């Protein structure tokens, strides 16, 4: 599946927003957003995208598909399901959770035992900085297990395999670089274009008052 087809599918179901004013989790501002939460209710599209990932790694002898919670859990299940169907051997789908201090990821609930000495494929929905993926890879290697690759729906940060932990392969269905700015440099703020508060980072009431916005605006 080519980048254009993937982006077309995501746009069709409303998972890609353009010409808006978004505050990303990093605090930076931008005009576009990939809304993964708009994807997951569409199980057929989600399954189709995960099948593409599974096909790519069908010969890699994956034992376990591991993802960061929360959104990645859905991907780990679908990718593991399709790998099981394609290879006719059971591939498990598990997830890692943030530590209480949010500084790392932990593989718990007995999933660490399932991953021990296994070949692991790490999956993620959107890669922006690669921080979550790096932490999940570190947690998997500490068990220890062998991380044979990473797959993602979109790479919006231009992140490389080396930047997320020198993995042997980073496979993404679509590259979608998104321009962003610090708040003080944001051209959308300077034009008083309202912030879309329905997606992205939660905006405080004081911030909304500063920009004169009382409700979400979808453009």
Biotite code that builds the C-alpha atoms (Angstrom):
import biotite.structure as struc

atoms = struc.array([
    struc.Atom([0.000, 0.000, 0.000], chain_id="A", res_id=1, res_name="UNK", atom_name="CA", element="C"),
    struc.Atom([1.490, 3.341, -1.055], chain_id="A", res_id=2, res_name="UNK", atom_name="CA", element="C"),
    struc.Atom([1.702, 6.457, 1.111], chain_id="A", res_id=3, res_name="UNK", atom_name="CA", element="C"),
    struc.Atom([-1.035, 8.159, -0.892], chain_id="A", res_id=4, res_name="UNK", atom_name="CA", element="C"),
    struc.Atom([-3.454, 5.286, -0.391], chain_id="A", res_id=5, res_name="UNK", atom_name="CA", element="C"),
    struc.Atom([-2.840, 5.229, 3.363], chain_id="A", res_id=6, res_name="UNK", atom_name="CA", element="C"),
    struc.Atom([-3.247, 8.978, 3.704], chain_id="A", res_id=7, res_name="UNK", atom_name="CA", element="C"),
    struc.Atom([-6.351, 8.811, 1.510], chain_id="A", res_id=8, res_name="UNK", atom_name="CA", element="C"),
    struc.Atom([-7.917, 6.224, 3.815], chain_id="A", res_id=9, res_name="UNK", atom_name="CA", element="C"),
    struc.Atom([-7.080, 8.258, 6.912], chain_id="A", res_id=10, res_name="UNK", atom_name="CA", element="C"),
    struc.Atom([-8.427, 11.447, 5.348], chain_id="A", res_id=11, res_name="UNK", atom_name="CA", element="C"),
    struc.Atom([-11.634, 9.714, 4.258], chain_id="A", res_id=12, res_name="UNK", atom_name="CA", element="C"),
    struc.Atom([-12.496, 8.707, 7.828], chain_id="A", res_id=13, res_name="UNK", atom_name="CA", element="C"),
    struc.Atom([-11.519, 12.073, 9.276], chain_id="A", res_id=14, res_name="UNK", atom_name="CA", element="C"),
    struc.Atom([-8.264, 10.963, 10.878], chain_id="A", res_id=15, res_name="UNK", atom_name="CA", element="C"),
    struc.Atom([-6.228, 13.688, 9.194], chain_id="A", res_id=16, res_name="UNK", atom_name="CA", element="C"),
    struc.Atom([-7.132, 17.309, 9.896], chain_id="A", res_id=17, res_name="UNK", atom_name="CA", element="C"),
    struc.Atom([-5.766, 20.104, 7.724], chain_id="A", res_id=18, res_name="UNK", atom_name="CA", element="C"),
    struc.Atom([-6.100, 23.890, 7.796], chain_id="A", res_id=19, res_name="UNK", atom_name="CA", element="C"),
    struc.Atom([-6.758, 23.905, 11.530], chain_id="A", res_id=20, res_name="UNK", atom_name="CA", element="C"),
    struc.Atom([-4.914, 25.346, 14.540], chain_id="A", res_id=21, res_name="UNK", atom_name="CA", element="C"),
    struc.Atom([-3.594, 22.597, 16.774], chain_id="A", res_id=22, res_name="UNK", atom_name="CA", element="C"),
    struc.Atom([-1.524, 22.538, 19.948], chain_id="A", res_id=23, res_name="UNK", atom_name="CA", element="C"),
    struc.Atom([0.492, 19.327, 19.932], chain_id="A", res_id=24, res_name="UNK", atom_name="CA", element="C"),
    struc.Atom([1.459, 17.316, 23.013], chain_id="A", res_id=25, res_name="UNK", atom_name="CA", element="C"),
    struc.Atom([4.903, 18.934, 22.864], chain_id="A", res_id=26, res_name="UNK", atom_name="CA", element="C"),
    struc.Atom([3.281, 22.359, 23.261], chain_id="A", res_id=27, res_name="UNK", atom_name="CA", element="C"),
    struc.Atom([4.216, 23.403, 19.737], chain_id="A", res_id=28, res_name="UNK", atom_name="CA", element="C"),
    struc.Atom([1.533, 24.695, 17.387], chain_id="A", res_id=29, res_name="UNK", atom_name="CA", element="C"),
    struc.Atom([0.677, 23.511, 13.886], chain_id="A", res_id=30, res_name="UNK", atom_name="CA", element="C"),
    struc.Atom([-1.955, 23.554, 11.160], chain_id="A", res_id=31, res_name="UNK", atom_name="CA", element="C"),
    struc.Atom([-2.470, 19.792, 10.708], chain_id="A", res_id=32, res_name="UNK", atom_name="CA", element="C"),
    struc.Atom([-3.135, 16.830, 12.945], chain_id="A", res_id=33, res_name="UNK", atom_name="CA", element="C"),
    struc.Atom([-3.325, 13.047, 12.714], chain_id="A", res_id=34, res_name="UNK", atom_name="CA", element="C"),
    struc.Atom([-6.243, 12.019, 14.910], chain_id="A", res_id=35, res_name="UNK", atom_name="CA", element="C"),
    struc.Atom([-5.636, 8.346, 15.636], chain_id="A", res_id=36, res_name="UNK", atom_name="CA", element="C"),
    struc.Atom([-8.767, 8.246, 17.792], chain_id="A", res_id=37, res_name="UNK", atom_name="CA", element="C"),
    struc.Atom([-10.798, 8.803, 14.630], chain_id="A", res_id=38, res_name="UNK", atom_name="CA", element="C"),
    struc.Atom([-9.237, 5.681, 13.097], chain_id="A", res_id=39, res_name="UNK", atom_name="CA", element="C"),
    struc.Atom([-9.844, 3.000, 15.705], chain_id="A", res_id=40, res_name="UNK", atom_name="CA", element="C"),
    struc.Atom([-13.682, 2.953, 15.607], chain_id="A", res_id=41, res_name="UNK", atom_name="CA", element="C"),
    struc.Atom([-13.340, 1.905, 11.929], chain_id="A", res_id=42, res_name="UNK", atom_name="CA", element="C"),
    struc.Atom([-12.317, -1.699, 12.480], chain_id="A", res_id=43, res_name="UNK", atom_name="CA", element="C"),
    struc.Atom([-12.169, -2.623, 8.792], chain_id="A", res_id=44, res_name="UNK", atom_name="CA", element="C"),
    struc.Atom([-9.766, 0.219, 7.963], chain_id="A", res_id=45, res_name="UNK", atom_name="CA", element="C"),
    struc.Atom([-7.692, -0.493, 11.074], chain_id="A", res_id=46, res_name="UNK", atom_name="CA", element="C"),
    struc.Atom([-7.514, -4.171, 10.119], chain_id="A", res_id=47, res_name="UNK", atom_name="CA", element="C"),
    struc.Atom([-6.522, -3.312, 6.550], chain_id="A", res_id=48, res_name="UNK", atom_name="CA", element="C"),
    struc.Atom([-3.654, -1.087, 7.672], chain_id="A", res_id=49, res_name="UNK", atom_name="CA", element="C"),
    struc.Atom([-2.441, -3.687, 10.169], chain_id="A", res_id=50, res_name="UNK", atom_name="CA", element="C"),
    struc.Atom([-2.573, -6.365, 7.477], chain_id="A", res_id=51, res_name="UNK", atom_name="CA", element="C"),
    struc.Atom([-0.080, -4.317, 5.457], chain_id="A", res_id=52, res_name="UNK", atom_name="CA", element="C"),
    struc.Atom([2.277, -4.289, 8.433], chain_id="A", res_id=53, res_name="UNK", atom_name="CA", element="C"),
    struc.Atom([1.799, -8.025, 8.972], chain_id="A", res_id=54, res_name="UNK", atom_name="CA", element="C"),
    struc.Atom([2.522, -8.800, 5.325], chain_id="A", res_id=55, res_name="UNK", atom_name="CA", element="C"),
    struc.Atom([5.767, -6.842, 5.516], chain_id="A", res_id=56, res_name="UNK", atom_name="CA", element="C"),
    struc.Atom([6.972, -8.821, 8.557], chain_id="A", res_id=57, res_name="UNK", atom_name="CA", element="C"),
    struc.Atom([5.455, -12.193, 7.623], chain_id="A", res_id=58, res_name="UNK", atom_name="CA", element="C"),
    struc.Atom([8.862, -13.775, 7.017], chain_id="A", res_id=59, res_name="UNK", atom_name="CA", element="C"),
    struc.Atom([10.525, -12.263, 10.104], chain_id="A", res_id=60, res_name="UNK", atom_name="CA", element="C"),
    struc.Atom([9.454, -15.064, 12.486], chain_id="A", res_id=61, res_name="UNK", atom_name="CA", element="C"),
    struc.Atom([7.799, -12.651, 14.899], chain_id="A", res_id=62, res_name="UNK", atom_name="CA", element="C"),
    struc.Atom([6.725, -14.267, 18.184], chain_id="A", res_id=63, res_name="UNK", atom_name="CA", element="C"),
    struc.Atom([5.126, -11.278, 19.922], chain_id="A", res_id=64, res_name="UNK", atom_name="CA", element="C"),
    struc.Atom([3.774, -7.903, 18.797], chain_id="A", res_id=65, res_name="UNK", atom_name="CA", element="C"),
    struc.Atom([4.354, -5.277, 21.476], chain_id="A", res_id=66, res_name="UNK", atom_name="CA", element="C"),
    struc.Atom([2.897, -1.771, 21.618], chain_id="A", res_id=67, res_name="UNK", atom_name="CA", element="C"),
    struc.Atom([2.764, 1.163, 24.015], chain_id="A", res_id=68, res_name="UNK", atom_name="CA", element="C"),
    struc.Atom([-0.615, 1.643, 25.697], chain_id="A", res_id=69, res_name="UNK", atom_name="CA", element="C"),
    struc.Atom([-3.172, 2.990, 25.022], chain_id="A", res_id=70, res_name="UNK", atom_name="CA", element="C"),
    struc.Atom([-3.799, 3.344, 21.315], chain_id="A", res_id=71, res_name="UNK", atom_name="CA", element="C"),
    struc.Atom([-1.084, 0.948, 20.264], chain_id="A", res_id=72, res_name="UNK", atom_name="CA", element="C"),
    struc.Atom([-2.901, -1.904, 22.042], chain_id="A", res_id=73, res_name="UNK", atom_name="CA", element="C"),
    struc.Atom([-5.422, -2.072, 19.207], chain_id="A", res_id=74, res_name="UNK", atom_name="CA", element="C"),
    struc.Atom([-2.615, -2.233, 16.637], chain_id="A", res_id=75, res_name="UNK", atom_name="CA", element="C"),
    struc.Atom([-0.785, -4.997, 18.514], chain_id="A", res_id=76, res_name="UNK", atom_name="CA", element="C"),
    struc.Atom([-3.925, -7.135, 18.468], chain_id="A", res_id=77, res_name="UNK", atom_name="CA", element="C"),
    struc.Atom([-4.683, -6.676, 14.771], chain_id="A", res_id=78, res_name="UNK", atom_name="CA", element="C"),
    struc.Atom([-1.073, -7.088, 13.614], chain_id="A", res_id=79, res_name="UNK", atom_name="CA", element="C"),
    struc.Atom([-0.663, -10.228, 15.758], chain_id="A", res_id=80, res_name="UNK", atom_name="CA", element="C"),
    struc.Atom([-3.949, -11.586, 14.405], chain_id="A", res_id=81, res_name="UNK", atom_name="CA", element="C"),
    struc.Atom([-2.911, -11.104, 10.781], chain_id="A", res_id=82, res_name="UNK", atom_name="CA", element="C"),
    struc.Atom([0.590, -12.496, 11.396], chain_id="A", res_id=83, res_name="UNK", atom_name="CA", element="C"),
    struc.Atom([-1.027, -15.573, 12.933], chain_id="A", res_id=84, res_name="UNK", atom_name="CA", element="C"),
    struc.Atom([-3.255, -15.991, 9.877], chain_id="A", res_id=85, res_name="UNK", atom_name="CA", element="C"),
    struc.Atom([-0.415, -15.446, 7.411], chain_id="A", res_id=86, res_name="UNK", atom_name="CA", element="C"),
    struc.Atom([2.163, -17.691, 9.101], chain_id="A", res_id=87, res_name="UNK", atom_name="CA", element="C"),
    struc.Atom([-0.176, -20.334, 10.564], chain_id="A", res_id=88, res_name="UNK", atom_name="CA", element="C"),
    struc.Atom([1.617, -20.056, 13.901], chain_id="A", res_id=89, res_name="UNK", atom_name="CA", element="C"),
    struc.Atom([0.355, -18.187, 16.946], chain_id="A", res_id=90, res_name="UNK", atom_name="CA", element="C"),
    struc.Atom([1.746, -14.678, 17.318], chain_id="A", res_id=91, res_name="UNK", atom_name="CA", element="C"),
    struc.Atom([0.880, -12.960, 20.583], chain_id="A", res_id=92, res_name="UNK", atom_name="CA", element="C"),
    struc.Atom([-0.252, -9.361, 20.995], chain_id="A", res_id=93, res_name="UNK", atom_name="CA", element="C"),
    struc.Atom([0.743, -7.544, 24.213], chain_id="A", res_id=94, res_name="UNK", atom_name="CA", element="C"),
    struc.Atom([1.376, -4.025, 25.446], chain_id="A", res_id=95, res_name="UNK", atom_name="CA", element="C"),
    struc.Atom([3.615, -1.952, 27.684], chain_id="A", res_id=96, res_name="UNK", atom_name="CA", element="C"),
    struc.Atom([2.355, 0.660, 30.147], chain_id="A", res_id=97, res_name="UNK", atom_name="CA", element="C"),
    struc.Atom([3.841, 3.907, 31.404], chain_id="A", res_id=98, res_name="UNK", atom_name="CA", element="C"),
    struc.Atom([5.598, 3.716, 34.738], chain_id="A", res_id=99, res_name="UNK", atom_name="CA", element="C"),
    struc.Atom([4.002, 5.637, 37.645], chain_id="A", res_id=100, res_name="UNK", atom_name="CA", element="C"),
    struc.Atom([6.429, 8.526, 37.127], chain_id="A", res_id=101, res_name="UNK", atom_name="CA", element="C"),
    struc.Atom([5.873, 8.432, 33.332], chain_id="A", res_id=102, res_name="UNK", atom_name="CA", element="C"),
    struc.Atom([9.632, 8.281, 32.795], chain_id="A", res_id=103, res_name="UNK", atom_name="CA", element="C"),
    struc.Atom([9.676, 4.805, 31.263], chain_id="A", res_id=104, res_name="UNK", atom_name="CA", element="C"),
    struc.Atom([7.491, 1.944, 30.037], chain_id="A", res_id=105, res_name="UNK", atom_name="CA", element="C"),
    struc.Atom([6.921, -1.302, 31.913], chain_id="A", res_id=106, res_name="UNK", atom_name="CA", element="C"),
    struc.Atom([5.957, -4.682, 30.499], chain_id="A", res_id=107, res_name="UNK", atom_name="CA", element="C"),
    struc.Atom([3.792, -6.187, 33.222], chain_id="A", res_id=108, res_name="UNK", atom_name="CA", element="C"),
    struc.Atom([0.734, -8.459, 33.741], chain_id="A", res_id=109, res_name="UNK", atom_name="CA", element="C"),
    struc.Atom([2.850, -11.521, 32.908], chain_id="A", res_id=110, res_name="UNK", atom_name="CA", element="C"),
    struc.Atom([3.560, -10.170, 29.431], chain_id="A", res_id=111, res_name="UNK", atom_name="CA", element="C"),
    struc.Atom([7.253, -9.936, 30.343], chain_id="A", res_id=112, res_name="UNK", atom_name="CA", element="C"),
    struc.Atom([7.336, -13.730, 30.628], chain_id="A", res_id=113, res_name="UNK", atom_name="CA", element="C"),
    struc.Atom([5.630, -14.064, 27.259], chain_id="A", res_id=114, res_name="UNK", atom_name="CA", element="C"),
    struc.Atom([8.254, -11.782, 25.708], chain_id="A", res_id=115, res_name="UNK", atom_name="CA", element="C"),
    struc.Atom([11.295, -13.363, 27.341], chain_id="A", res_id=116, res_name="UNK", atom_name="CA", element="C"),
    struc.Atom([13.817, -14.590, 24.750], chain_id="A", res_id=117, res_name="UNK", atom_name="CA", element="C"),
    struc.Atom([11.271, -14.002, 21.970], chain_id="A", res_id=118, res_name="UNK", atom_name="CA", element="C"),
    struc.Atom([11.427, -12.134, 18.682], chain_id="A", res_id=119, res_name="UNK", atom_name="CA", element="C"),
    struc.Atom([9.499, -8.908, 19.211], chain_id="A", res_id=120, res_name="UNK", atom_name="CA", element="C"),
    struc.Atom([7.901, -6.549, 16.705], chain_id="A", res_id=121, res_name="UNK", atom_name="CA", element="C"),
    struc.Atom([7.110, -3.174, 18.267], chain_id="A", res_id=122, res_name="UNK", atom_name="CA", element="C"),
    struc.Atom([4.186, -1.280, 16.733], chain_id="A", res_id=123, res_name="UNK", atom_name="CA", element="C"),
    struc.Atom([3.025, 2.306, 17.169], chain_id="A", res_id=124, res_name="UNK", atom_name="CA", element="C"),
    struc.Atom([0.373, 4.474, 15.558], chain_id="A", res_id=125, res_name="UNK", atom_name="CA", element="C"),
    struc.Atom([2.036, 7.887, 15.134], chain_id="A", res_id=126, res_name="UNK", atom_name="CA", element="C"),
    struc.Atom([5.765, 8.529, 15.586], chain_id="A", res_id=127, res_name="UNK", atom_name="CA", element="C"),
    struc.Atom([6.504, 12.165, 16.380], chain_id="A", res_id=128, res_name="UNK", atom_name="CA", element="C"),
    struc.Atom([9.663, 12.308, 18.507], chain_id="A", res_id=129, res_name="UNK", atom_name="CA", element="C"),
    struc.Atom([10.150, 8.549, 18.900], chain_id="A", res_id=130, res_name="UNK", atom_name="CA", element="C"),
    struc.Atom([10.292, 8.878, 22.689], chain_id="A", res_id=131, res_name="UNK", atom_name="CA", element="C"),
    struc.Atom([7.630, 6.297, 23.542], chain_id="A", res_id=132, res_name="UNK", atom_name="CA", element="C"),
    struc.Atom([9.046, 3.778, 21.070], chain_id="A", res_id=133, res_name="UNK", atom_name="CA", element="C"),
    struc.Atom([12.550, 4.163, 22.498], chain_id="A", res_id=134, res_name="UNK", atom_name="CA", element="C"),
    struc.Atom([11.252, 3.430, 25.999], chain_id="A", res_id=135, res_name="UNK", atom_name="CA", element="C"),
    struc.Atom([9.238, 0.399, 24.890], chain_id="A", res_id=136, res_name="UNK", atom_name="CA", element="C"),
    struc.Atom([12.257, -0.988, 23.032], chain_id="A", res_id=137, res_name="UNK", atom_name="CA", element="C"),
    struc.Atom([14.419, -0.462, 26.126], chain_id="A", res_id=138, res_name="UNK", atom_name="CA", element="C"),
    struc.Atom([11.861, -2.294, 28.269], chain_id="A", res_id=139, res_name="UNK", atom_name="CA", element="C"),
    struc.Atom([11.724, -5.211, 25.833], chain_id="A", res_id=140, res_name="UNK", atom_name="CA", element="C"),
    struc.Atom([15.502, -5.516, 25.625], chain_id="A", res_id=141, res_name="UNK", atom_name="CA", element="C"),
    struc.Atom([15.789, -5.461, 29.415], chain_id="A", res_id=142, res_name="UNK", atom_name="CA", element="C"),
    struc.Atom([13.629, -8.613, 29.783], chain_id="A", res_id=143, res_name="UNK", atom_name="CA", element="C"),
    struc.Atom([15.608, -9.661, 27.642], chain_id="A", res_id=144, res_name="UNK", atom_name="CA", element="C"),
    struc.Atom([14.042, -10.155, 24.229], chain_id="A", res_id=145, res_name="UNK", atom_name="CA", element="C"),
    struc.Atom([15.083, -9.492, 20.650], chain_id="A", res_id=146, res_name="UNK", atom_name="CA", element="C"),
    struc.Atom([13.459, -6.485, 18.972], chain_id="A", res_id=147, res_name="UNK", atom_name="CA", element="C"),
    struc.Atom([13.504, -7.386, 15.280], chain_id="A", res_id=148, res_name="UNK", atom_name="CA", element="C"),
    struc.Atom([11.838, -4.214, 14.037], chain_id="A", res_id=149, res_name="UNK", atom_name="CA", element="C"),
    struc.Atom([9.402, -1.372, 14.536], chain_id="A", res_id=150, res_name="UNK", atom_name="CA", element="C"),
    struc.Atom([6.289, -0.605, 12.493], chain_id="A", res_id=151, res_name="UNK", atom_name="CA", element="C"),
    struc.Atom([4.066, 2.473, 12.552], chain_id="A", res_id=152, res_name="UNK", atom_name="CA", element="C"),
    struc.Atom([1.120, 3.902, 10.678], chain_id="A", res_id=153, res_name="UNK", atom_name="CA", element="C"),
    struc.Atom([2.656, 7.353, 10.218], chain_id="A", res_id=154, res_name="UNK", atom_name="CA", element="C"),
    struc.Atom([6.037, 8.940, 10.807], chain_id="A", res_id=155, res_name="UNK", atom_name="CA", element="C"),
    struc.Atom([5.388, 12.635, 11.217], chain_id="A", res_id=156, res_name="UNK", atom_name="CA", element="C"),
    struc.Atom([8.748, 13.520, 12.745], chain_id="A", res_id=157, res_name="UNK", atom_name="CA", element="C"),
    struc.Atom([11.158, 12.126, 10.155], chain_id="A", res_id=158, res_name="UNK", atom_name="CA", element="C"),
    struc.Atom([12.454, 9.753, 12.835], chain_id="A", res_id=159, res_name="UNK", atom_name="CA", element="C"),
    struc.Atom([15.028, 7.141, 11.807], chain_id="A", res_id=160, res_name="UNK", atom_name="CA", element="C"),
    struc.Atom([15.661, 3.583, 13.014], chain_id="A", res_id=161, res_name="UNK", atom_name="CA", element="C"),
    struc.Atom([18.853, 4.783, 14.690], chain_id="A", res_id=162, res_name="UNK", atom_name="CA", element="C"),
    struc.Atom([17.034, 7.455, 16.692], chain_id="A", res_id=163, res_name="UNK", atom_name="CA", element="C"),
    struc.Atom([14.655, 5.003, 18.335], chain_id="A", res_id=164, res_name="UNK", atom_name="CA", element="C"),
    struc.Atom([17.301, 2.569, 19.506], chain_id="A", res_id=165, res_name="UNK", atom_name="CA", element="C"),
    struc.Atom([19.277, 1.350, 16.503], chain_id="A", res_id=166, res_name="UNK", atom_name="CA", element="C"),
    struc.Atom([16.652, -1.189, 15.493], chain_id="A", res_id=167, res_name="UNK", atom_name="CA", element="C"),
    struc.Atom([17.303, -3.218, 12.371], chain_id="A", res_id=168, res_name="UNK", atom_name="CA", element="C"),
    struc.Atom([14.210, -1.888, 10.592], chain_id="A", res_id=169, res_name="UNK", atom_name="CA", element="C"),
    struc.Atom([11.672, 0.904, 10.912], chain_id="A", res_id=170, res_name="UNK", atom_name="CA", element="C"),
    struc.Atom([8.707, 0.301, 8.606], chain_id="A", res_id=171, res_name="UNK", atom_name="CA", element="C"),
    struc.Atom([6.023, 2.969, 8.269], chain_id="A", res_id=172, res_name="UNK", atom_name="CA", element="C"),
    struc.Atom([2.946, 2.989, 6.073], chain_id="A", res_id=173, res_name="UNK", atom_name="CA", element="C"),
    struc.Atom([3.147, 6.735, 5.452], chain_id="A", res_id=174, res_name="UNK", atom_name="CA", element="C"),
    struc.Atom([5.548, 9.609, 6.035], chain_id="A", res_id=175, res_name="UNK", atom_name="CA", element="C"),
    struc.Atom([3.718, 12.825, 6.844], chain_id="A", res_id=176, res_name="UNK", atom_name="CA", element="C"),
    struc.Atom([6.003, 15.639, 8.025], chain_id="A", res_id=177, res_name="UNK", atom_name="CA", element="C"),
    struc.Atom([4.001, 18.319, 9.820], chain_id="A", res_id=178, res_name="UNK", atom_name="CA", element="C"),
    struc.Atom([5.357, 21.831, 10.231], chain_id="A", res_id=179, res_name="UNK", atom_name="CA", element="C"),
    struc.Atom([5.132, 23.220, 13.749], chain_id="A", res_id=180, res_name="UNK", atom_name="CA", element="C"),
    struc.Atom([6.101, 26.344, 15.658], chain_id="A", res_id=181, res_name="UNK", atom_name="CA", element="C"),
    struc.Atom([6.674, 27.505, 19.211], chain_id="A", res_id=182, res_name="UNK", atom_name="CA", element="C"),
    struc.Atom([3.678, 29.444, 20.502], chain_id="A", res_id=183, res_name="UNK", atom_name="CA", element="C"),
    struc.Atom([5.436, 32.804, 20.293], chain_id="A", res_id=184, res_name="UNK", atom_name="CA", element="C"),
    struc.Atom([6.340, 32.159, 16.647], chain_id="A", res_id=185, res_name="UNK", atom_name="CA", element="C"),
    struc.Atom([3.012, 30.661, 15.569], chain_id="A", res_id=186, res_name="UNK", atom_name="CA", element="C"),
    struc.Atom([1.608, 32.510, 12.519], chain_id="A", res_id=187, res_name="UNK", atom_name="CA", element="C"),
    struc.Atom([-1.868, 31.181, 13.320], chain_id="A", res_id=188, res_name="UNK", atom_name="CA", element="C"),
    struc.Atom([-1.819, 32.788, 16.761], chain_id="A", res_id=189, res_name="UNK", atom_name="CA", element="C"),
    struc.Atom([-0.685, 36.057, 15.203], chain_id="A", res_id=190, res_name="UNK", atom_name="CA", element="C"),
    struc.Atom([-3.726, 35.908, 12.920], chain_id="A", res_id=191, res_name="UNK", atom_name="CA", element="C"),
    struc.Atom([-5.983, 35.159, 15.904], chain_id="A", res_id=192, res_name="UNK", atom_name="CA", element="C"),
    struc.Atom([-7.128, 31.900, 14.327], chain_id="A", res_id=193, res_name="UNK", atom_name="CA", element="C"),
    struc.Atom([-8.954, 29.943, 17.075], chain_id="A", res_id=194, res_name="UNK", atom_name="CA", element="C"),
    struc.Atom([-7.308, 26.844, 18.499], chain_id="A", res_id=195, res_name="UNK", atom_name="CA", element="C"),
    struc.Atom([-9.053, 23.555, 17.792], chain_id="A", res_id=196, res_name="UNK", atom_name="CA", element="C"),
    struc.Atom([-9.499, 22.245, 21.348], chain_id="A", res_id=197, res_name="UNK", atom_name="CA", element="C"),
    struc.Atom([-11.173, 18.991, 20.316], chain_id="A", res_id=198, res_name="UNK", atom_name="CA", element="C"),
    struc.Atom([-7.835, 17.352, 19.498], chain_id="A", res_id=199, res_name="UNK", atom_name="CA", element="C"),
    struc.Atom([-4.221, 17.704, 20.539], chain_id="A", res_id=200, res_name="UNK", atom_name="CA", element="C"),
    struc.Atom([-2.971, 18.883, 23.915], chain_id="A", res_id=201, res_name="UNK", atom_name="CA", element="C"),
    struc.Atom([-5.532, 20.002, 26.499], chain_id="A", res_id=202, res_name="UNK", atom_name="CA", element="C"),
    struc.Atom([-5.700, 23.780, 26.636], chain_id="A", res_id=203, res_name="UNK", atom_name="CA", element="C"),
    struc.Atom([-6.157, 25.580, 29.915], chain_id="A", res_id=204, res_name="UNK", atom_name="CA", element="C"),
    struc.Atom([-9.014, 28.033, 30.425], chain_id="A", res_id=205, res_name="UNK", atom_name="CA", element="C"),
    struc.Atom([-6.532, 30.866, 30.804], chain_id="A", res_id=206, res_name="UNK", atom_name="CA", element="C"),
    struc.Atom([-4.919, 29.975, 27.486], chain_id="A", res_id=207, res_name="UNK", atom_name="CA", element="C"),
    struc.Atom([-8.299, 29.922, 25.805], chain_id="A", res_id=208, res_name="UNK", atom_name="CA", element="C"),
    struc.Atom([-9.128, 33.346, 27.194], chain_id="A", res_id=209, res_name="UNK", atom_name="CA", element="C"),
    struc.Atom([-5.786, 34.631, 25.971], chain_id="A", res_id=210, res_name="UNK", atom_name="CA", element="C"),
    struc.Atom([-6.623, 33.590, 22.425], chain_id="A", res_id=211, res_name="UNK", atom_name="CA", element="C"),
    struc.Atom([-10.299, 34.532, 22.756], chain_id="A", res_id=212, res_name="UNK", atom_name="CA", element="C"),
    struc.Atom([-11.595, 30.974, 22.317], chain_id="A", res_id=213, res_name="UNK", atom_name="CA", element="C"),
    struc.Atom([-14.466, 29.588, 24.348], chain_id="A", res_id=214, res_name="UNK", atom_name="CA", element="C"),
    struc.Atom([-15.161, 26.424, 22.403], chain_id="A", res_id=215, res_name="UNK", atom_name="CA", element="C"),
    struc.Atom([-13.596, 23.951, 19.974], chain_id="A", res_id=216, res_name="UNK", atom_name="CA", element="C"),
    struc.Atom([-13.417, 24.921, 16.347], chain_id="A", res_id=217, res_name="UNK", atom_name="CA", element="C"),
    struc.Atom([-12.995, 22.445, 13.529], chain_id="A", res_id=218, res_name="UNK", atom_name="CA", element="C"),
    struc.Atom([-11.917, 24.013, 10.276], chain_id="A", res_id=219, res_name="UNK", atom_name="CA", element="C"),
])
